[in-house]
Amino acid sequence: MSAPATPLPDPSPAPALPRHCTFSPSDWAVLATFWHPVARVADIADQPVAVRLLDQEIVLYRTSTGLTAAADLCAHRGAPLSLGRLREGRLACAYHGYCYDAAGRCTAIPAHPDAPIPAKLHLRVFRSAERYGLLWVCLDPHSSREIPPFPEFADPAFQVISIPPLRWAAAAGRQLESFCDVAHFAFVHENTFAAAHPVVPRYHVEPAPHGLRADFTSHVGNVSDPSAAARVWRRVYELHVPFVAHLTVHFPEQGRFVILNAGCPRSARQTDVFAIVAREFDHDRPVEETIAFQQRVYAEDQAIVERQNPEDLPIDLAEEVHVRADLTSVVYRRQLATLGLGRTFTA
C-alpha cells in the first residue's frame, strides 16, 4: 500500500519563490500546486538525497516513520543538509551537527546539549507521498490537486518495470509533447521500431478535466520486428497536465503495454524524466532487455528535443505552425493555457 502524504506543521506556510528562480512568479505559483515526482523510492536509502523541483533545492531523507522532503537548508547557518548524514534516525547537518527529525524539528544542538532549542530551528517540510515506487512532492501546502492515477501498477496481470531516471537539458513541456507526438516515429525512431509508415491517419483527441485523451490507430509498431508494420496498433494517450502522460499500447494479439511518463521540472529548461513500464505479457522475458530498449527510444527523442528552438514550449499557437497530425500537442497547449500559464511557457 502507498504511504500517506507527509503532513505539514499547522498553520501551513505559504509557498516561497526559490532563489535564482528560472520561472516567472506567476508560472511558478501555478506549477507549485501540482504533484511532481522527484526520485525513485528505492534510491533513497540510508543517506540523504539532494533533488531539485521548480528550482527549489530539496533534501530527501528516510527515518523510521517514512520519507521526508524538506528544503535543503539547515535552519542554523544555511548549509545544505544533503551534505550531512543520518544519525540515530535523525538528519545531522555536516556543518555544526544540528539534528532534525522526520517532521523537520531540531532535536539536538551538539554545542549546547542541555540548552533549550529555539522554535525557529525548524525545516521547511514539503508535502510528499509515495506512489508507484516514486516519491512525489507538492510545494504548495494549500493545493487540493491529486497525483495522476496509474492503475496498472497494482494490477497483478501486469509486470512493472522501473526505468532509471533520465536527465534532459530541455523544458518539461517539450519533453512531454515529444512523448505524445504521433508524427515523428518514422524519422526519430527509424532505428528502433518505426522504419516506415510516415503517414499519420486521422485520430481522435478530446479535452478532459485532467488534460486530454488521444486515441491513435496506425501500422506503426512498438517493437523492432519488421513484421509488426503489417498489423494494426492502437495507442491511447492520457495526458495529465502539466507533465504526466499515461500511454497504453495495444499489442496485436498479445495484450497491453503501458508507459507512465512523468516529468520533474528541475528548472525551466532542465527535466528529470521518470518512466515506468507495465506489460501484460512476456513476464518471463528479461527486464534488462526492456529497460535497454526504452533507454534507446528515449535517447533518440532526447537528441532532438534538447536542440529545439525556442527552448520554451509556446502556448500561443500562432508562434509555431500546426498541421492535422499535431492535434494532440495543440490540445495540450490549450489545456496548459487554461491553467493560467504565461504566453510563452518556460517549463
SERO-4910 file (N, C-alpha, C, O; in steps of 0.05 Angstrom, whole numbers):
BEGIN
 pado doro    nc1    nc2    nc3   cac1   cac2   cac3    cc1    cc2    cc3    oc1    oc2    oc3
  Met    A     17    -24      0      0      0      0     18     25      0     38     25     13
  Ser    A      9     46    -15     25     70    -16     25     85     11      5     84     25
  Ala    A     47     97     17     49    112     42     33    138     39     31    149     18
  Pro    A     21    147     61      5    172     60     23    196     57     47    195     62
  Ala    A     11    217     47     26    242     43     36    252     70     22    250     90
  Thr    A     60    264     70     72    275     95     56    299    104     51    317     89
  Pro    A     47    299    130     32    322    140     50    346    144     75    343    147
  Leu    A     39    369    143     54    394    148     48    405    175     26    400    186
  Pro    A     66    421    186     60    435    211     36    454    207     31    462    184
  Asp    A     22    459    228     -2    476    226      4    502    241     11    501    265
  Pro    A      0    526    229    -11    531    203     10    527    181     34    529    186
  Ser    A      1    520    157     19    515    135     31    541    124     16    560    120
  Pro    A     57    542    120     69    566    109     62    570     80     58    550     66
  Ala    A     61    594     71     56    600     43     80    592     26    103    596     36
  Pro    A     76    582      2     99    575    -15    116    600    -22    105    621    -27
  Ala    A    142    597    -21    160    619    -27    176    613    -52    183    590    -57
  Leu    A    181    634    -68    196    631    -93    225    624    -86    237    638    -70
  Pro    A    236    604    -99    264    597    -93    284    618   -103    277    635   -119
  Arg    A    308    617    -92    329    634   -102    336    627   -131    334    604   -138
  His    A    344    647   -146    353    642   -174    331    627   -190    338    610   -206
  Cys    A    306    634   -186    285    620   -199    285    626   -229    287    649   -237
  Thr    A    282    606   -245    282    609   -274    254    611   -286    251    614   -310
  Phe    A    234    610   -269    206    612   -278    196    640   -271    206    653   -252
  Ser    A    176    650   -285    163    674   -277    148    668   -251    139    646   -247
  Pro    A    144    689   -234    130    683   -209    102    672   -213     94    655   -197
  Ser    A     88    680   -234     61    670   -238     61    641   -248     45    625   -239
  Asp    A     80    635   -265     82    607   -275     90    589   -252     79    567   -249
  Trp    A    109    598   -235    118    581   -213     95    575   -194     92    553   -184
  Ala    A     79    596   -188     56    592   -170     37    572   -180     25    557   -164
  Val    A     32    571   -206     14    551   -218     26    523   -215     13    505   -206
  Leu    A     51    520   -224     64    494   -225     68    482   -196     68    458   -193
  Ala    A     71    500   -177     75    491   -149     51    478   -138     53    464   -117
  Thr    A     27    481   -150      3    469   -139      0    440   -148    -17    425   -138
  Phe    A     18    430   -166     16    403   -176     36    385   -161     56    394   -149
  Trp    A     30    359   -162     49    338   -151     68    331   -174     60    326   -196
  His    A     94    329   -167    114    322   -186    132    300   -174    138    301   -150
  Pro    A    141    280   -190    159    260   -179    187    272   -177    196    287   -194
  Val    A    201    265   -156    228    276   -152    249    255   -150    273    260   -153
  Ala    A    242    230   -144    261    208   -141    247    181   -140    223    180   -134
  Arg    A    262    160   -145    252    133   -140    255    127   -111    276    133    -99
  Val    A    235    115    -99    236    109    -71    259     90    -65    273     93    -44
  Ala    A    265     71    -82    287     53    -78    314     66    -77    333     55    -67
  Asp    A    316     90    -88    342    104    -89    346    121    -65    367    134    -62
  Ile    A    327    122    -46    330    137    -21    335    116      1    316    104     10
  Ala    A    359    113      9    366     92     29    375    103     55    359    116     69
  Asp    A    400     99     62    410    107     89    425    133     89    439    139    109
  Gln    A    424    148     67    437    174     66    418    194     53    401    187     37
  Pro    A    421    220     60    404    240     48    409    243     19    431    238      9
  Val    A    388    250      4    389    253    -25    381    281    -33    361    292    -23
  Ala    A    397    294    -50    391    321    -59    376    320    -85    384    306   -104
  Val    A    353    334    -87    338    336   -112    330    366   -116    334    382    -98
  Arg    A    320    372   -140    311    399   -145    284    398   -159    280    382   -178
  Leu    A    265    414   -150    239    416   -162    231    445   -165    230    459   -145
  Leu    A    227    454   -190    219    482   -195    239    501   -183    232    521   -171
  Asp    A    265    494   -185    287    509   -174    289    509   -144    307    521   -132
  Gln    A    271    494   -131    273    491   -102    292    468    -96    287    445   -104
  Glu    A    313    473    -81    331    452    -72    318    437    -49    309    449    -29
  Ile    A    317    410    -51    303    394    -31    322    371    -22    336    360    -38
  Val    A    320    365      3    334    342     14    314    321     21    293    327     34
  Leu    A    319    296     13    302    274     19    316    256     39    340    250     36
  Tyr    A    303    248     60    315    230     80    295    211     92    271    218     94
  Arg    A    305    188    100    288    167    110    292    163    140    315    161    149
  Thr    A    270    162    155    271    156    183    253    132    188    241    121    169
  Ser    A    249    125    213    232    102    220    203    107    213    187     88    211
  Thr    A    195    132    210    168    139    204    163    143    174    140    149    166
  Gly    A    183    140    158    180    143    129    199    163    117    220    169    128
  Leu    A    191    174     93    208    192     79    199    221     83    175    227     86
  Thr    A    219    239     85    214    267     89    227    283     66    249    277     57
  Ala    A    212    303     56    223    321     36    223    349     49    202    360     56
  Ala    A    246    361     51    249    387     64    267    405     47    283    396     31
  Ala    A    265    431     52    284    450     39    312    442     47    318    437     71
  Asp    A    330    441     27    358    432     32    374    455     44    392    465     32
  Leu    A    366    462     69    378    486     81    376    483    111    354    484    122
  Cys    A    398    481    124    398    480    154    388    506    165    397    528    156
  Ala    A    370    505    184    358    529    195    378    545    212    372    568    220
  His    A    402    534    218    422    548    234    439    567    218    439    591    223
  Arg    A    455    556    199    472    572    183    470    568    153    488    575    137
  Gly    A    448    556    144    443    554    116    459    534    100    461    536     76
  Ala    A    472    515    113    487    494     99    468    474     86    447    469     98
  Pro    A    476    462     63    459    442     51    458    417     69    478    405     75
  Leu    A    434    409     76    431    385     93    437    360     78    442    339     90
  Ser    A    436    361     51    443    337     35    472    330     38    480    308     30
  Leu    A    489    348     49    517    342     54    520    327     80    542    317     87
  Gly    A    499    326     96    500    313    122    496    283    121    500    271    100
  Arg    A    488    272    143    484    243    144    463    236    165    456    253    182
  Leu    A    452    212    162    432    203    181    446    191    205    464    175    203
  Arg    A    437    200    229    449    190    254    427    185    274    413    203    282
  Glu    A    424    159    281    404    151    300    376    160    292    361    170    309
  Gly    A    370    157    267    343    163    257    338    192    253    315    200    249
  Arg    A    359    209    254    355    238    250    375    247    229    396    235    225
  Leu    A    369    270    216    386    281    196    405    301    210    396    321    221
  Ala    A    431    296    208    451    313    221    465    330    201    474    321    180
  Cys    A    466    356    206    479    375    188    509    371    189    521    366    210
  Ala    A    522    374    165    551    370    163    567    393    174    591    390    179
  Tyr    A    554    416    179    569    440    188    572    440    218    595    442    228
  His    A    550    439    234    552    440    263    538    417    277    537    416    301
  Gly    A    529    397    261    517    373    273    489    376    284    479    357    297
  Tyr    A    475    398    278    448    401    287    431    378    275    435    371    251
  Cys    A    414    366    291    398    343    282    369    350    279    358    365    295
  Tyr    A    356    338    259    328    343    253    313    316    250    323    297    240
  Asp    A    288    316    261    272    292    260    255    291    234    259    308    217
  Ala    A    237    272    232    221    268    208    203    292    203    196    297    180
  Ala    A    195    306    223    178    329    220    193    355    215    181    376    212
  Gly    A    220    353    214    236    377    209    244    392    234    256    414    232
  Arg    A    237    382    257    243    396    282    272    390    291    281    368    289
  Cys    A    286    411    299    313    407    310    311    393    337    296    402    355
  Thr    A    326    372    340    325    356    365    351    356    381    352    346    403
  Ala    A    372    367    369    397    367    383    416    388    372    418    392    348
  Ile    A    429    403    391    450    422    384    475    413    398    478    418    422
  Pro    A    493    400    385    517    388    398    533    408    415    544    401    435
  Ala    A    534    433    406    550    453    421    537    460    448    551    468    467
  His    A    511    456    451    496    462    476    476    440    481    452    445    478
  Pro    A    485    416    488    466    393    491    444    397    512    423    384    509
  Asp    A    448    414    532    429    417    553    412    442    551    394    447    567
  Ala    A    418    459    531    403    484    528    377    480    513    374    462    497
  Pro    A    357    498    518    332    497    503    337    501    473    355    516    466
  Ile    A    322    488    457    325    490    428    305    511    418    281    508    422
  Pro    A    315    533    404    296    553    394    276    542    375    282    524    359
  Ala    A    251    551    377    230    541    360    235    547    330    225    533    313
  Lys    A    251    567    324    257    574    296    275    554    283    277    554    258
  Leu    A    287    536    298    303    515    286    285    493    276    283    471    287
  His    A    272    499    254    253    481    242    255    483    211    256    505    200
  Leu    A    257    460    198    260    459    169    233    465    156    212    461    167
  Arg    A    234    474    131    211    476    114    206    448    103    220    439     86
  Val    A    185    436    112    178    408    103    156    410     82    136    424     86
  Phe    A    159    396     60    140    397     38    123    372     39    131    351     49
  Arg    A     99    375     28     81    351     25     94    331      7    104    338    -15
  Ser    A     94    306     15    106    285     -2     89    260      1     75    256     21
  Ala    A     90    243    -19     75    218    -19     89    198    -37    100    205    -58
  Glu    A     88    173    -29     99    151    -45     77    139    -62     56    130    -52
  Arg    A     81    139    -89     63    126   -107     79    114   -130     97    126   -141
  Tyr    A     72     89   -137     84     75   -160    114     72   -158    128     72   -178
  Gly    A    125     70   -133    153     68   -130    168     95   -133    193     95   -133
  Leu    A    153    117   -135    165    143   -137    157    160   -113    136    156   -100
  Leu    A    174    179   -106    167    199    -86    158    224   -100    172    236   -116
  Trp    A    133    233    -94    121    256   -106    121    279    -86    118    274    -62
  Val    A    125    304    -95    126    327    -77    108    349    -89    107    353   -113
  Cys    A     93    362    -71     77    386    -79     87    409    -61     87    407    -37
  Leu    A     96    430    -74    108    453    -60     87    471    -47     93    487    -29
  Asp    A     62    470    -57     41    488    -46     25    473    -25     11    454    -32
  Pro    A     27    481      0     13    466     21    -17    469     20    -31    454     34
  His    A    -27    488      4    -56    492      4    -69    479    -21    -93    481    -24
  Ser    A    -54    465    -37    -65    454    -62    -82    430    -56    -77    414    -37
  Ser    A   -104    427    -71   -121    404    -69   -119    385    -92   -135    367    -95
  Arg    A    -98    388   -109    -95    371   -132    -85    343   -123    -76    339   -100
  Glu    A    -89    323   -141    -82    296   -135    -60    285   -154    -56    296   -175
  Ile    A    -47    264   -145    -27    251   -162    -42    236   -184    -62    222   -178
  Pro    A    -32    237   -209    -46    223   -231    -47    193   -226    -29    182   -214
  Pro    A    -68    180   -235    -71    151   -230    -54    134   -248    -47    142   -271
  Phe    A    -47    111   -239    -32     91   -254    -42     63   -245    -28     49   -231
  Pro    A    -66     56   -254    -79     32   -243    -64      6   -248    -66    -13   -233
  Glu    A    -49      5   -270    -35    -20   -277    -13    -27   -257     -5    -50   -255
  Phe    A     -4     -7   -241     17    -12   -222      9    -33   -201     26    -49   -192
  Ala    A    -16    -33   -194    -26    -51   -173    -42    -75   -185    -53    -91   -171
  Asp    A    -42    -77   -212    -57    -98   -225    -39   -123   -228    -18   -121   -241
  Pro    A    -46   -146   -216    -29   -169   -217    -25   -180   -245     -7   -197   -250
  Ala    A    -41   -172   -264    -38   -181   -292    -14   -168   -306     -5   -176   -327
  Phe    A     -3   -147   -293     19   -132   -306     45   -136   -290     46   -137   -266
  Gln    A     66   -138   -306     93   -137   -294    103   -108   -296    102    -96   -317
  Val    A    112    -97   -274    120    -69   -272    150    -67   -273    164    -81   -258
  Ile    A    161    -50   -290    190    -46   -293    196    -16   -291    185      0   -306
  Ser    A    214     -9   -273    222     18   -269    247     24   -286    267     10   -284
  Ile    A    245     45   -302    268     54   -318    284     74   -302    273     92   -289
  Pro    A    311     71   -301    327     90   -286    321    118   -295    317    123   -319
  Pro    A    320    138   -277    313    165   -284    332    176   -306    356    170   -307
  Leu    A    320    193   -323    335    206   -345    336    236   -341    316    247   -332
  Arg    A    358    248   -346    360    277   -343    363    290   -370    382    285   -385
  Trp    A    344    308   -376    344    321   -402    350    351   -398    340    364   -379
  Ala    A    366    362   -415    370    391   -416    349    403   -434    355    414   -456
  Ala    A    324    402   -425    301    410   -441    278    417   -422    277    408   -399
  Ala    A    260    433   -432    236    440   -417    218    416   -414    216    399   -432
  Ala    A    205    414   -391    187    391   -386    164    390   -406    156    368   -414
  Gly    A    154    413   -414    132    413   -433    141    403   -460    126    388   -473
  Arg    A    165    410   -469    176    399   -494    179    369   -493    173    355   -512
  Gln    A    189    359   -470    193    330   -467    166    315   -469    164    295   -483
  Leu    A    146    325   -454    120    311   -455    107    312   -482     96    293   -491
  Glu    A    109    335   -496     98    338   -522    111    318   -542     97    306   -559
  Ser    A    137    314   -539    151    295   -556    142    267   -551    139    251   -569
  Phe    A    138    260   -525    129    233   -518    102    227   -530     97    204   -537
  Cys    A     85    247   -534     58    242   -544     55    249   -574     33    248   -584
  Asp    A     77    255   -587     77    262   -616     73    237   -632     88    217   -628
  Val    A     55    237   -651     49    213   -667     60    215   -695     57    196   -711
  Ala    A     74    237   -702     84    240   -729    114    237   -732    125    238   -754
  His    A    128    232   -710    157    231   -711    168    202   -712    192    199   -715
  Phe    A    151    182   -709    161    155   -706    179    146   -729    201    136   -724
  Ala    A    171    151   -754    186    141   -777    213    155   -781    230    146   -796
  Phe    A    217    177   -767    241    193   -770    260    191   -746    283    185   -749
  Val    A    249    198   -723    266    197   -698    271    168   -689    293    163   -679
  His    A    252    150   -693    255    123   -683    258    103   -706    250     80   -703
  Glu    A    270    111   -727    275     94   -750    291     69   -743    287     48   -754
  Asn    A    310     72   -724    328     50   -717    318     33   -694    331     14   -686
  Thr    A    295     40   -683    285     24   -660    259      9   -668    259    -16   -666
  Phe    A    238     23   -676    214      8   -681    196     19   -703    175      8   -708
  Ala    A    205     39   -718    186     51   -737    201     58   -763    205     82   -768
  Ala    A    210     39   -778    226     44   -802    209     54   -825    220     64   -845
  Ala    A    182     52   -824    166     61   -846    141     75   -835    139     82   -812
  His    A    121     79   -853     95     90   -846     97    118   -834     90    122   -811
  Pro    A    105    137   -850    105    165   -840     78    178   -841     74    199   -828
  Val    A     59    167   -856     32    179   -858     17    175   -831     17    154   -820
  Val    A      5    197   -822    -10    197   -797    -40    196   -803    -50    216   -814
  Pro    A    -53    174   -797    -82    173   -802    -97    193   -784    -86    202   -764
  Arg    A   -122    199   -791   -138    216   -773   -141    202   -746   -144    177   -745
  Tyr    A   -140    217   -725   -144    205   -699   -160    225   -681   -163    248   -689
  His    A   -169    215   -659   -188    230   -642   -174    240   -617   -160    225   -603
  Val    A   -178    265   -611   -168    277   -586   -191    292   -573   -205    307   -586
  Glu    A   -194    288   -547   -215    303   -533   -203    314   -507   -189    300   -492
  Pro    A   -210    339   -501   -201    351   -475   -214    336   -452   -236    324   -455
  Ala    A   -201    336   -429   -211    322   -405   -204    340   -381   -187    357   -383
  Pro    A   -218    336   -359   -212    352   -335   -183    351   -327   -172    370   -317
  His    A   -170    328   -331   -142    325   -324   -123    334   -345    -99    337   -340
  Gly    A   -132    338   -370   -115    345   -392   -127    338   -419   -141    354   -431
  Leu    A   -122    313   -428   -134    305   -453   -131    274   -456   -117    261   -441
  Arg    A   -146    264   -476   -145    236   -483   -143    234   -513   -160    245   -527
  Ala    A   -123    220   -523   -119    217   -552   -119    188   -559   -105    172   -546
  Asp    A   -134    180   -580   -136    152   -588   -126    150   -617   -138    162   -635
  Phe    A   -103    136   -620    -89    136   -646    -84    107   -655    -73     91   -640
  Thr    A    -93    101   -679    -90     74   -690    -75     76   -717    -82     93   -734
  Ser    A    -54     60   -720    -38     61   -744    -24     34   -748    -28     15   -733
  His    A     -6     33   -768     10     10   -773     38     13   -761     56     -4   -766
  Val    A     43     34   -745     68     38   -732     70     19   -708     54     22   -689
  Gly    A     88      0   -708     91    -19   -686    105     -7   -663    112     17   -663
  Asn    A    109    -23   -643    123    -14   -619    146    -33   -612    156    -34   -590
  Val    A    154    -49   -632    177    -67   -630    194    -65   -655    185    -54   -675
  Ser    A    217    -76   -654    236    -74   -677    232    -96   -697    247    -99   -716
  Asp    A    211   -113   -694    205   -134   -712    193   -123   -738    172   -109   -736
  Pro    A    205   -127   -762    194   -115   -787    166   -124   -792    151   -109   -805
  Ser    A    158   -148   -783    131   -157   -789    109   -141   -773     86   -143   -779
  Ala    A    118   -125   -754     99   -110   -737     84    -90   -754     61    -84   -748
  Ala    A     96    -80   -776     83    -60   -792     59    -71   -807     43    -55   -818
  Ala    A     57    -97   -809     34   -109   -823      9   -110   -806    -12   -117   -816
  Arg    A     12   -104   -781    -11   -106   -763    -20    -78   -754     -6    -58   -758
  Val    A    -44    -77   -741    -55    -52   -732    -49    -48   -703    -53    -66   -686
  Trp    A    -38    -25   -696    -30    -18   -668    -47      6   -659    -51     25   -673
  Arg    A    -56      3   -634    -72     25   -622    -57     36   -598    -48     22   -581
  Arg    A    -56     63   -597    -43     77   -575    -63     96   -563    -75    112   -577
  Val    A    -67     95   -537    -84    113   -523    -68    129   -503    -55    119   -485
  Tyr    A    -68    155   -508    -52    174   -491    -72    188   -471    -92    200   -480
  Glu    A    -65    187   -446    -79    202   -425    -59    222   -414    -41    215   -399
  Leu    A    -63    248   -421    -45    268   -411    -57    282   -386    -80    291   -386
  His    A    -41    283   -365    -48    297   -341    -31    322   -338     -7    319   -333
  Val    A    -42    345   -342    -26    369   -341    -15    373   -313    -28    366   -293
  Pro    A      9    384   -310     24    393   -333     43    373   -347     48    376   -371
  Phe    A     54    353   -333     76    338   -344     74    307   -341     95    294   -340
  Val    A     51    296   -340     48    267   -337     32    256   -360     11    266   -366
  Ala    A     42    234   -372     28    220   -393     26    191   -387     45    178   -377
  His    A      2    179   -392     -3    151   -388     -9    140   -416    -30    146   -427
  Leu    A      9    124   -427      6    113   -454      0     83   -452     14     68   -440
  Thr    A    -22     75   -465    -28     47   -468    -25     38   -497    -39     49   -514
  Val    A     -7     20   -502     -3      9   -529    -16    -18   -529     -9    -36   -514
  His    A    -35    -22   -548    -48    -48   -550    -33    -64   -571    -34    -59   -595
  Phe    A    -18    -84   -561     -3   -102   -578    -22   -121   -593    -38   -134   -580
  Pro    A    -20   -123   -619    -37   -142   -633    -34   -171   -623    -13   -182   -622
  Glu    A    -57   -182   -614    -58   -210   -606    -42   -216   -580    -38   -240   -574
  Gln    A    -33   -196   -566    -18   -202   -542    -29   -189   -517    -34   -203   -497
  Gly    A    -34   -164   -517    -44   -150   -493    -34   -122   -493    -28   -110   -513
  Arg    A    -34   -110   -469    -28    -82   -466      0    -77   -455     11    -93   -439
  Phe    A     13    -56   -465     39    -47   -456     36    -18   -449     29     -2   -465
  Val    A     41    -12   -423     35     15   -413     60     28   -404     78     16   -393
  Ile    A     62     54   -410     84     71   -400     73     95   -385     57    109   -396
  Leu    A     82     98   -361     77    123   -346    102    141   -350    124    133   -342
  Asn    A     98    164   -363    120    183   -367    114    208   -350     95    223   -356
  Ala    A    130    212   -330    126    234   -311    151    252   -310    172    242   -303
  Gly    A    147    277   -317    170    295   -317    171    312   -291    151    321   -281
  Cys    A    196    314   -281    201    332   -258    216    356   -268    239    354   -276
  Pro    A    203    380   -269    217    404   -278    236    414   -257    229    429   -239
  Arg    A    261    406   -259    282    416   -241    284    446   -243    286    460   -223
  Ser    A    285    456   -267    285    484   -272    269    488   -298    257    469   -309
  Ala    A    269    513   -309    253    518   -332    262    502   -356    246    496   -374
  Arg    A    288    495   -357    298    481   -381    315    457   -373    334    450   -388
  Gln    A    309    445   -351    322    420   -343    301    402   -330    287    410   -312
  Thr    A    299    377   -340    278    359   -332    289    332   -325    305    321   -340
  Asp    A    280    321   -303    284    293   -297    260    277   -306    237    283   -299
  Val    A    265    256   -322    243    240   -333    242    214   -318    261    199   -317
  Phe    A    218    208   -306    214    183   -293    194    166   -309    172    175   -314
  Ala    A    203    143   -318    187    126   -335    183     98   -321    202     87   -311
  Ile    A    159     89   -322    152     62   -311    137     47   -332    118     57   -343
  Val    A    145     23   -337    133      6   -357    116    -16   -343    125    -27   -323
  Ala    A     93    -22   -353     76    -44   -343     67    -60   -368     54    -50   -386
  Arg    A     74    -86   -368     67   -103   -391     50   -126   -382     54   -138   -361
  Glu    A     30   -132   -399     11   -153   -393     20   -180   -404      5   -200   -402
  Phe    A     43   -182   -416     53   -206   -429     83   -207   -426     95   -188   -415
  Asp    A     96   -228   -435    125   -231   -434    136   -228   -406    158   -216   -402
  His    A    123   -239   -387    132   -236   -359    158   -251   -354    173   -245   -336
  Asp    A    164   -271   -371    189   -286   -368    212   -274   -383    235   -283   -381
  Arg    A    207   -253   -398    228   -240   -414    246   -223   -395    235   -210   -377
  Pro    A    272   -223   -398    290   -208   -380    282   -178   -380    279   -166   -401
  Val    A    279   -167   -356    272   -138   -354    294   -121   -365    289    -98   -374
  Glu    A    319   -130   -364    341   -114   -374    338   -107   -404    346    -86   -412
  Glu    A    326   -126   -419    322   -120   -448    302    -97   -451    306    -80   -468
  Thr    A    281    -98   -436    261    -77   -437    272    -50   -429    267    -30   -442
  Ile    A    287    -50   -407    300    -25   -398    318    -13   -420    317     10   -425
  Ala    A    335    -31   -431    354    -21   -451    340    -10   -476    348     10   -487
  Phe    A    318    -24   -484    303    -15   -507    290     13   -502    292     30   -519
  Gln    A    278     16   -479    265     41   -472    286     64   -470    281     86   -479
  Gln    A    309     58   -460    331     78   -458    339     87   -486    345    110   -490
  Arg    A    340     68   -505    348     75   -532    327     93   -545    333    113   -558
  Val    A    301     87   -540    280    103   -552    280    131   -540    278    151   -554
  Tyr    A    283    133   -514    284    159   -501    308    175   -510    306    199   -514
  Ala    A    331    162   -514    355    176   -523    351    187   -551    361    209   -557
  Glu    A    336    173   -568    330    184   -595    314    209   -593    319    228   -608
  Asp    A    294    210   -576    278    234   -572    295    257   -560    293    280   -568
  Gln    A    311    250   -540    327    270   -526    345    285   -545    349    309   -542
  Ala    A    357    271   -564    376    283   -582    363    305   -598    376    325   -606
  Ile    A    337    303   -604    322    323   -618    312    345   -600    316    369   -605
  Val    A    299    337   -578    285    357   -561    305    376   -548    299    400   -545
  Glu    A    328    367   -541    348    384   -529    358    406   -548    371    425   -539
  Arg    A    353    402   -574    362    422   -594    339    439   -605    344    454   -623
  Gln    A    315    436   -594    293    451   -605    296    481   -598    308    488   -578
  Asn    A    286    497   -616    287    526   -613    261    538   -622    253    534   -645
  Pro    A    246    553   -605    254    561   -579    254    538   -559    240    518   -562
  Glu    A    270    541   -538    272    520   -518    246    518   -502    239    496   -494
  Asp    A    233    541   -498    208    540   -484    185    529   -501    187    529   -526
  Leu    A    164    519   -489    141    509   -503    122    532   -507    110    542   -488
  Pro    A    118    541   -532    100    564   -536     71    556   -532     61    537   -545
  Ile    A     57    570   -515     29    566   -511     12    580   -532     -9    571   -540
  Asp    A     22    603   -541      9    618   -562     12    601   -588     34    598   -599
  Leu    A    -10    591   -598     -9    573   -622      1    587   -647      9    574   -666
  Ala    A      0    614   -647     10    629   -671     40    629   -673     51    637   -694
  Glu    A     54    621   -652     83    622   -653     96    599   -668    120    601   -675
  Glu    A     82    577   -672     92    555   -688     70    546   -707     47    553   -704
  Val    A     78    530   -728     59    521   -748     48    494   -739     63    477   -729
  His    A     22    490   -743      9    465   -735     -6    453   -759    -18    467   -774
  Val    A     -5    427   -761    -20    412   -781    -37    392   -767    -37    389   -742
  Arg    A    -53    377   -783    -73    358   -771    -59    338   -753    -71    330   -732
  Ala    A    -35    329   -760    -21    308   -744    -14    319   -716     -8    303   -698
  Asp    A    -14    345   -712     -6    357   -687    -29    362   -668    -27    377   -649
  Leu    A    -51    348   -672    -75    354   -657    -71    350   -627    -80    366   -611
  Thr    A    -56    329   -619    -51    324   -591    -36    348   -578    -43    357   -556
  Ser    A    -15    358   -591      0    380   -579    -16    405   -579    -12    422   -561
  Val    A    -33    410   -599    -50    434   -599    -69    434   -575    -71    454   -561
  Val    A    -82    411   -570   -100    410   -547    -84    411   -521    -93    424   -502
  Tyr    A    -61    399   -520    -44    400   -496    -37    429   -490    -39    437   -467
  Arg    A    -28    444   -510    -21    472   -505    -45    489   -496    -43    506   -479
  Arg    A    -68    483   -508    -92    497   -499    -99    491   -470   -107    508   -455
  Gln    A    -95    466   -462   -101    458   -434    -81    471   -415    -89    479   -393
  Leu    A    -56    474   -423    -37    488   -406    -45    517   -403    -42    529   -382
  Ala    A    -55    529   -425    -64    557   -423    -86    561   -403    -87    582   -390
  Thr    A   -104    541   -401   -126    544   -382   -116    544   -353   -131    553   -335
  Leu    A    -92    535   -348    -81    536   -321    -73    564   -313    -69    569   -289
  Gly    A    -70    582   -332    -62    609   -326    -32    613   -330    -21    632   -320
  Leu    A    -19    594   -345     10    598   -350     14    620   -371     -5    628   -385
  Gly    A     39    630   -372     45    653   -389     43    647   -418     41    624   -427
  Arg    A     44    669   -435     41    666   -464     63    648   -475     57    631   -492
  Thr    A     88    652   -467    109    634   -475    117    619   -450    132    629   -433
  Phe    A    108    595   -448    112    578   -424    141    571   -421    153    561   -440
  Thr    A    152    574   -397    180    570   -393    186    544   -379    207    541   -366
  Ala    A    168    524   -381    174    499   -369    165    476   -386    169    453   -379
***
